[in-house]
Amino acid sequence: MKCDSSDSRNIPPLQIDDDLICDDTKKAKIFNDYFCGQSNLDDSNTHLPDIPDTRTEGLGDMIISENEVVDILKILDVSKASGPDRISPRLLKEAYGILKYPLCRLFNLSLSVGKFPSDWKCANVTPVFKKDSPSDYINYRPISLISVIGKVMERCVFKHIHNYLLANQIITPNQ
């Protein structure tokens, strides 16, 4: 079987046993099944390192400042793709002065109620070719494009947690 060149946009036809898969929907299902199967990790025999009891104060309430939001927005890579919300890093970077206050309020509200917006958990997964034959689906790796706003919040939270771990000498040299 030969595929019509108009059937394939970015991913060439995939070879499954003796079949040539040209339909984009069928190719997407093949990649979805393969990528989902790759994410099963058996960590039942692993052991976490002992963490010494340092008796430090807890992290407490985390408050993200407008300056922290601005610091992250200013260093966004505008060449990166947007996620499912289609909000580009360029827009966020160029409009940081206007967006710092509402984003700061949104992030702090999210932290205070303990909910991360579900839309920020969605991702567009794109198969990216690695090597060897492009018609073999195992030669692709998944790239997840998530919300840039969600990544900005994650980066702000990371900064607080990382600084807390360093200040209280909780993080081990192995990390």
N, C-alpha and C positions, 0 to 999 in steps of 0.2 A: 504494500500500500504506500502511496506517495501522498504527501500533504500538499494542499494548496498553500502557496506562500502567504496568502492573505489571512489564513487561519492563525498564523503564529505572529505575535507582536514582538515580544522580547525574548521569550523562552523558545528555543527551537523544539521540534518534535522530540518526544521522549520515547525511548525504546524500553518496553516492558515485555520481557520474554520475546515472543516473535511478533508482538504488536507494536505499531507505531502510533503513538498518541499525539494527535494534532489539536484536539479541542482544548481551548484554554480552561474551561471549567473542569474537565477531567484532569488536566495537568495540575491545576490548583489543588484538587482533592489528593492527588498523588503526593504532592509536596506537603500538604497539611498532614496526611497520615504519616509520612516519613519523619517530618520534624517533630510531631507529637511523640512518636516512638523513640526519638533520640533523647527526650528530656527525662526519661526515667533513670534516676540515680539511686543506686543501692548504697546507702551510707550506714547500714545497720552494724557494720564492723568497725566503724571509725569512732575515735574517742577524742573529745575536746580536751585541750590542755587545761591543767589546773590553774585557776585564777586565784591569786592570793586575796585573802579577806583584808581589804585595805580600810574598811570602816569609814569610808568617805560619805559625804552627804550625797543624796540622790541628785539626779539631773534637774529635778524640779520642773516648774513650768517653763516652757520654751517660748520666748517672744522673739519674733523675727522683726528686725528694724528695716525701715525704708532704705537705709544705707546698704544693708546686706543685700537687699533685692537689687539695688542699683549696681552694686559690685558684680553680681552674677549676670545681670542683663548686659552690662557693658562688654563682657568678654564672650558673649555668645558667638559661635561660629556661624556667620550668615550663609556659608556655603552648604550647611547641613539642611536636610529636607525637613519639612513639617510633618507632623503626625496626623492622625485621623481628624483632629479638629481644624486642620488646614491653616493654623496660625503660624506664620513663618518666623524664624528667628530674626530675620532682618527687621520686620515690623516691631518686634519686642525690643530689639537693640536700639533702633532709631527713635522709638517713642518712650524710652525709659523714663524721661522726666514726667510724662503724663501718667504712665502706667505704674510707677513705683508705689503710689498711695493705694490704689485699688487692689493691686496684687498683694501688697503687704497686709492689708485688711483681710483679704480672702485667705491667705496662708495662715494667718493667726486665728481666724475663725475655724478653719479646718483643723488646726491643732487643738483648739479649745474644746471642740465637740468630738474630737477623735475620729474624724471621718475624712478619708482621702477621696475626692470626687471620682466616681466610677468611670466617668468619661476619660479621665487621665490614666486609667489602667488599660484602656484599649490600645491596640497596636495594629499597624499595617505591617504584615510580615511579607518580606520580599525575598525570593530565592536569589542568591548571588553565586554565580559560577566560580568554582575554585580551580579545578585543573582536570586534565584528561578529557574524556569524551563529554561534550555538552548534552548528548542525548541520554546520558545516564543520570537519573535523579539523585543518586548518592554523591554526585560530584558538585552538589550545591550546598550552601550553608544559609541559614535564615538570618536576615537582618530585620530587627523590629524597630519600626519608626513609631515612637510614642509622642505624646503631647509635649511640646517644648515648655509650656507653662508648668506642667507637672514636673519636668526635669529641673526647672528653676527652683521649685519648692523643695524637691529632693536635695538639691545642692545646698540650699540654706539649712535644712535640717542636718545634713551630713556635717556641715561646718560646726554646728553646735555640739553634736555628739562627738565628733573627732576631737574638738578642743577639750571637751569634758574628759574624755578618755586619756588624753595626753596630760592634762593638768593633774589628774588624780593617779597617774601612772598605772592605769588599768590595762592598757594595751601592751601586749607582750612584744618582744623583739621579733618573734616569728610572724607577726602580722604586718 
